[in-house]
Amino acid sequence: MNTKYDFDATGERLVYVKPVAVADLPDEVREQSDGMDRVYAVHDSDGQQLALVADRALAFALARQHDMTPVTVH
């Protein structure tokens, strides 16, 4: 089945949370990582990065505080 679904029509603002290796980030961001190996990125439905935070729980809390529904990306 190949049926497109308009997620925007639900009124729900989905954001996607995914782990990011600090080693893959630009130098200026790595310098601020305080020795962490991984941070979590929050992206909108267009793939634009909205935030980088220290842990998954913080990413979910941040999204919910801004009336967004977070989901995990594997």
C-alpha positions in Angstrom: 0.0 0.0 0.0 1.4 3.4 -1.0 -1.0 5.9 0.5 0.3 9.3 1.5 -0.8 10.6 4.9 -0.9 14.3 5.8 0.5 14.4 9.3 0.1 18.2 9.4 -3.7 17.7 9.2 -3.8 16.0 12.6 -2.8 19.3 14.3 0.0 17.4 16.0 3.4 19.0 15.7 5.8 16.0 15.6 9.5 16.4 16.2 12.1 13.7 15.9 14.7 12.9 18.5 17.9 11.1 17.5 21.3 10.4 19.1 24.2 12.1 17.5 27.9 11.2 18.1 29.8 14.3 19.4 32.7 13.3 17.1 30.4 14.0 14.1 29.7 17.5 15.2 31.6 20.7 14.2 34.6 21.7 16.3 32.8 24.6 18.0 30.0 22.3 19.2 32.4 19.6 20.3 34.3 22.1 22.5 31.0 22.7 24.4 30.2 19.0 24.9 32.0 18.7 28.3 33.4 15.3 27.4 30.1 13.7 26.3 30.3 11.0 23.6 26.7 11.5 22.5 24.1 14.2 22.5 20.5 14.3 21.2 19.2 16.3 18.2 15.6 17.4 17.9 14.4 17.8 14.3 11.2 19.1 12.7 9.3 17.2 10.1 11.3 18.8 7.3 14.6 17.5 8.9 15.7 20.9 10.2 17.6 20.6 13.4 15.9 22.6 16.2 18.1 21.8 19.1 21.0 19.8 20.5 20.7 18.7 24.1 22.6 16.5 26.6 20.2 13.6 27.0 17.1 12.0 25.6 14.9 12.9 28.5 15.8 16.5 28.1 15.0 16.4 24.4 11.5 15.0 25.1 10.9 17.5 27.9 12.0 20.4 25.6 9.7 19.3 22.9 6.7 18.9 25.2 7.3 22.3 26.8 6.9 23.7 23.3 3.7 21.8 22.6 5.3 19.4 20.2 5.1 15.6 20.2 8.5 13.9 20.3 9.2 10.5 18.7 12.5 8.6 18.6 14.4 8.0 15.3 16.5 4.9 15.2 
